[in-house]
Amino acid sequence: MFELGFTSFAEAPPEPVGDRIVGHGERLRNVIEEIVTADRVGLDVYGLGEHHRVDMAASAPAITLAAAAARTERIRLSSAVIVLSSADPVRTFQDFATLDLISSGRAELLVGRGSFTESFPLFGYSLGDYNELFAEKLDLLLTIRDHERVTWRGRFRPPLDDQAIYPRPVQDPLPIWVGVGGTPASIVRAARLGLRVALAIIGGDPARFRALADLYRRTLEDSGFDPETLPLAVHGLGHIAETNEQAADDVYQQFTATMDRIGRERGWSPITRGQFDWMRSPEGSLVIGDPETVAAKILRWREILGIERFMLHTAGAVPHDKALASIEMLGTEVSAIVRGTSG
């Protein structure tokens, strides 16, 4: 069955959301309520991404997900993503094995190189080792996943000599996904290892990712894996409301404020209303609109990319009640259309 989910970075911007500023504690409690709502309306997965910024409260996703595990019954609980390049694979595995035990086998681990760089100096790593760090740490993480006792050597971490690593998760193996932003080499690495991939689509026409989806499946086959057993997922920025214009109005101010704040750090030009409106068009990357519009875009992406999971990430912070309403419509109205059509 086609899977639907929701993701968050626990966005807590410095400017007001609605009519007031939301602090980190309140935002994390809101995230837990979002997960409870997502579970109630039948969504398949909720993902929480690791960030180390003042405008995002999720520096320790496993802790928040574990709190939500105690209040939910069915929904899968995932990172989205853990910045593995600057993390300790031993601790990362232990965190998510613990989450898996608490949730009775509902944890997933989505790892990536990270599109933000704050964690590298924070944990004492050099951006000059960006690619090598991820490759080495992914190797160690998979070794720990597959072996209870580990002997391992690398450049960036002290060696392990027949070291037992506990606890072990309920799921064997613990599901590990790789988040990819559009780099062919990242797709190839994940496929050669037989790992599931989640594509992050944040700009342009999603049709341009078709080449990456094809590359992923072709490399899986060449590496001896069956693509039918390794679903491809997409993470897209969006929001759902009763009407297309309400959905756009709900997120426009916060979306542009967030993107412009990041843009000032990276040298991007400010986003105009015209650009925003094109991005929410049928060919654009924003999944914003009423349930019918959102469902149509998800089905278009499914047809183009062959995805088996779609995860909606709110395109900018919105008031808590609007986020809950968006999740509710994704799990009910959008789900009925998408799953009814996709069988």
QUILIN-V107324 format. One record per residue. N is the residue number from 1. RES is the residue in three letters. D_FIRST is the distance of its C-alpha to the first C-alpha in Angstrom with 1 decimal. Layout:
{{N/RES/D_FIRST} {N/RES/D_FIRST}}
//
This chain:
{{1/MET/0.0} {2/PHE/3.8} {3/GLU/6.2} {4/LEU/9.6} {5/GLY/12.8} {6/PHE/16.6} {7/THR/19.4} {8/SER/23.2} {9/PHE/26.4} {10/ALA/28.1} {11/GLU/30.1} {12/ALA/33.6} {13/PRO/35.8} {14/PRO/39.5} {15/GLU/39.8} {16/PRO/39.1} {17/VAL/35.6} {18/GLY/36.5} {19/ASP/40.0} {20/ARG/40.1} {21/ILE/39.3} {22/VAL/36.7} {23/GLY/37.6} {24/HIS/35.6} {25/GLY/35.6} {26/GLU/34.5} {27/ARG/31.7} {28/LEU/30.3} {29/ARG/30.5} {30/ASN/28.7} {31/VAL/25.9} {32/ILE/25.6} {33/GLU/25.5} {34/GLU/22.7} {35/ILE/20.6} {36/VAL/21.6} {37/THR/20.6} {38/ALA/17.2} {39/ASP/16.6} {40/ARG/18.1} {41/VAL/16.0} {42/GLY/12.6} {43/LEU/11.9} {44/ASP/10.2} {45/VAL/13.2} {46/TYR/16.8} {47/GLY/18.9} {48/LEU/22.7} {49/GLY/24.7} {50/GLU/28.2} {51/HIS/31.1} {52/HIS/34.9} {53/ARG/36.1} {54/VAL/37.9} {55/ASP/35.3} {56/MET/32.3} {57/ALA/32.5} {58/ALA/29.8} {59/SER/32.0} {60/ALA/30.7} {61/PRO/26.9} {62/ALA/26.6} {63/ILE/29.2} {64/THR/27.5} {65/LEU/24.1} {66/ALA/25.9} {67/ALA/27.6} {68/ALA/24.3} {69/ALA/23.0} {70/ALA/25.8} {71/ARG/24.7} {72/THR/21.0} {73/GLU/19.0} {74/ARG/15.3} {75/ILE/14.6} {76/ARG/14.7} {77/LEU/18.0} {78/SER/18.7} {79/SER/21.6} {80/ALA/21.4} {81/VAL/23.6} {82/ILE/26.3} {83/VAL/29.1} {84/LEU/29.6} {85/SER/32.6} {86/SER/34.7} {87/ALA/33.2} {88/ASP/34.2} {89/PRO/31.5} {90/VAL/33.0} {91/ARG/32.8} {92/THR/29.3} {93/PHE/28.0} {94/GLN/30.0} {95/ASP/28.7} {96/PHE/25.0} {97/ALA/25.8} {98/THR/27.5} {99/LEU/24.7} {100/ASP/22.4} {101/LEU/25.1} {102/ILE/25.6} {103/SER/21.9} {104/SER/21.5} {105/GLY/19.2} {106/ARG/17.2} {107/ALA/18.9} {108/GLU/17.9} {109/LEU/20.7} {110/LEU/20.4} {111/VAL/23.8} {112/GLY/25.7} {113/ARG/29.3} {114/GLY/29.5} {115/SER/30.4} {116/PHE/33.1} {117/THR/36.0} {118/GLU/37.4} {119/SER/36.3} {120/PHE/38.3} {121/PRO/41.8} {122/LEU/40.7} {123/PHE/40.0} {124/GLY/42.6} {125/TYR/40.9} {126/SER/42.0} {127/LEU/39.9} {128/GLY/41.7} {129/ASP/39.6} {130/TYR/36.3} {131/ASN/34.7} {132/GLU/36.5} {133/LEU/35.5} {134/PHE/31.8} {135/ALA/32.0} {136/GLU/34.2} {137/LYS/32.4} {138/LEU/29.0} {139/ASP/30.8} {140/LEU/32.1} {141/LEU/28.9} {142/LEU/27.2} {143/THR/30.4} {144/ILE/30.2} {145/ARG/26.6} {146/ASP/27.6} {147/HIS/31.1} {148/GLU/32.6} {149/ARG/35.9} {150/VAL/36.3} {151/THR/39.1} {152/TRP/38.5} {153/ARG/40.7} {154/GLY/40.1} {155/ARG/42.0} {156/PHE/40.7} {157/ARG/40.4} {158/PRO/42.8} {159/PRO/42.1} {160/LEU/40.6} {161/ASP/42.6} {162/ASP/40.9} {163/GLN/39.5} {164/ALA/37.2} {165/ILE/34.4} {166/TYR/33.1} {167/PRO/31.1} {168/ARG/28.4} {169/PRO/24.8} {170/VAL/22.9} {171/GLN/20.2} {172/ASP/21.8} {173/PRO/21.3} {174/LEU/20.6} {175/PRO/17.7} {176/ILE/19.7} {177/TRP/18.5} {178/VAL/21.1} {179/GLY/21.4} {180/VAL/23.0} {181/GLY/24.9} {182/GLY/25.7} {183/THR/27.9} {184/PRO/27.5} {185/ALA/29.2} {186/SER/26.6} {187/ILE/23.8} {188/VAL/25.9} {189/ARG/26.8} {190/ALA/23.2} {191/ALA/22.2} {192/ARG/25.4} {193/LEU/24.5} {194/GLY/21.0} {195/LEU/19.6} {196/ARG/16.4} {197/VAL/17.4} {198/ALA/17.0} {199/LEU/19.0} {200/ALA/21.1} {201/ILE/22.0} {202/ILE/25.0} {203/GLY/27.2} {204/GLY/27.7} {205/ASP/25.5} {206/PRO/22.1} {207/ALA/22.7} {208/ARG/25.1} {209/PHE/22.3} {210/ARG/21.3} {211/ALA/24.0} {212/LEU/22.7} {213/ALA/19.2} {214/ASP/21.0} {215/LEU/23.4} {216/TYR/20.7} {217/ARG/19.2} {218/ARG/22.7} {219/THR/24.1} {220/LEU/21.4} {221/GLU/22.5} {222/ASP/26.1} {223/SER/25.8} {224/GLY/24.4} {225/PHE/20.8} {226/ASP/17.8} {227/PRO/15.7} {228/GLU/12.7} {229/THR/12.9} {230/LEU/13.5} {231/PRO/11.0} {232/LEU/13.0} {233/ALA/12.9} {234/VAL/15.3} {235/HIS/17.5} {236/GLY/19.3} {237/LEU/22.2} {238/GLY/22.0} {239/HIS/22.7} {240/ILE/21.9} {241/ALA/24.8} {242/GLU/26.0} {243/THR/27.4} {244/ASN/27.2} {245/GLU/30.7} {246/GLN/30.2} {247/ALA/27.3} {248/ALA/29.5} {249/ASP/32.4} {250/ASP/30.6} {251/VAL/29.9} {252/TYR/32.5} {253/GLN/35.3} {254/GLN/33.5} {255/PHE/31.4} {256/THR/34.5} {257/ALA/36.5} {258/THR/34.0} {259/MET/33.7} {260/ASP/37.5} {261/ARG/38.2} {262/ILE/36.2} {263/GLY/37.8} {264/ARG/41.3} {265/GLU/40.5} {266/ARG/39.3} {267/GLY/41.5} {268/TRP/39.0} {269/SER/40.4} {270/PRO/39.5} {271/ILE/36.7} {272/THR/38.0} {273/ARG/36.6} {274/GLY/36.4} {275/GLN/34.3} {276/PHE/32.0} {277/ASP/31.7} {278/TRP/30.9} {279/MET/28.2} {280/ARG/26.4} {281/SER/26.9} {282/PRO/24.1} {283/GLU/25.1} {284/GLY/25.6} {285/SER/23.7} {286/LEU/23.8} {287/VAL/20.9} {288/ILE/23.3} {289/GLY/23.7} {290/ASP/22.8} {291/PRO/19.3} {292/GLU/19.5} {293/THR/20.9} {294/VAL/18.4} {295/ALA/15.4} {296/ALA/17.3} {297/LYS/17.9} {298/ILE/14.3} {299/LEU/13.5} {300/ARG/16.7} {301/TRP/15.8} {302/ARG/12.5} {303/GLU/14.8} {304/ILE/17.6} {305/LEU/16.1} {306/GLY/12.9} {307/ILE/11.2} {308/GLU/7.7} {309/ARG/9.0} {310/PHE/11.7} {311/MET/14.4} {312/LEU/17.2} {313/HIS/20.7} {314/THR/23.5} {315/ALA/25.9} {316/GLY/28.9} {317/ALA/29.8} {318/VAL/29.8} {319/PRO/31.3} {320/HIS/29.3} {321/ASP/28.9} {322/LYS/27.4} {323/ALA/24.9} {324/LEU/23.8} {325/ALA/23.6} {326/SER/21.5} {327/ILE/19.0} {328/GLU/19.2} {329/MET/18.5} {330/LEU/15.5} {331/GLY/13.9} {332/THR/15.2} {333/GLU/16.3} {334/VAL/14.4} {335/SER/11.0} {336/ALA/12.1} {337/ILE/13.0} {338/VAL/10.3} {339/ARG/7.4} {340/GLY/10.1} {341/THR/11.0} {342/SER/7.9} {343/GLY/6.9}}
//
